[in-house]
Amino acid sequence: MYNHAHRVLIALTLFAGLMVPATQAQSIMLKADIPFDFVVGNKQLHSGEYHVKQINSGTTLIQGKDASSSVMVITTMAQAGKISDVGKLVFNRYGDQYFLSKIWAPSSDMGRELSKSRLEREVAQRLSEGGAIVVAAKSAAKK
């Protein structure tokens, strides 16, 4: 009995050790120069260079180059129909307001999706015209 439990414990430990690099590889780390002010959740961010990093399976950090503008947001997994060579940030545009909606990692068909905030739903109701705006992002060098 002890020998069987010991083998199971070793197998679980090895499996957990193998999973750590796999989950780290899925972490999104992008750098993008966003040419317009935009909203993430309920926070207004100004145009400029931003780093996007998946903190864990449900939380993403969007941080300005100078770290004074940052927001953490809950995201869900999204899957694209095809793999793109470049990372992308997708914004919903209503009039002159932009809301971050999706984050796509380069060389992957996996990404992260943000839920529409109450503010975005209100703006979308008022302004029916709009569309998606895509900003290319590149992989940021890890420090």
Secondary structure, 3 states (H helix, E strand, C coil): CHHHHHHHHHHHHHHHHHHHHHHHHCCCEEEEEECCCEEECCEEECCEEEEEEEEECCEEEEEECCCCCEEEEEEEEEEEEEEECCEEEEEEEECCEEEEEEEECCCEEEEEEECCCHHHHHHHHHCCCCEEEEEEEEECCCC
